[in-house]
């Protein structure tokens, strides 16, 4: 059982993204597009801050990685909710492409919960790239309007990242954090040791 003292400064930045969800929902409910977008920007910014602090202060942990992933996923969901309410015409026009990217993501989440009982926290290079592109696109759309080449890049990178996550789920029998990608997973001792033990 964790207590407040068990959480470090990086964890608290992840916590912010989680506790900001009711505020973001309220801003959507009251139609406060500008305030919603600024607070969403803050949430996205804390994602960069907590990762930086965890690496810089060497306070990375399985718990922190899990919190970070939950915060990331909730922020993405809030971004999509914001787009649905504030840019509904754009969403409806591009619903098929959005579904192409989102359905595999739901499959990946279902596989992770089925196998590990929780979300993944691989934090691959491709996942980080996808997160940056997603946040830039969503914020740009809310502040200024759609940029279609960025939208297509977000879809393509998002699908590739989800495919990589699903592949890694099949490669790792037990939950692990911080896997840079499939290439690095091939020589990851955590996977190899487990495989050798099973043999």
Secondary structure, 3 states (H helix, E strand, C coil): CCCHHHCCHHHHHHHHHHHHHHHHHHHHHCCCHHHHHHHHHHHHHHHHHHHHHHHHCCCCCHHHHHHHHHHHHHHHHHHHHHHHHHCHHHHHHCHHHHHHHHHHHHHHHHHHHHHHCCCCECCCHHHHHHHHHHHHHHHHHHHCCCCHHHHHHHHHHHHHHHHHHHHHHHHCCCCCECCCCHHHHCCCHHHHHHHHHHC
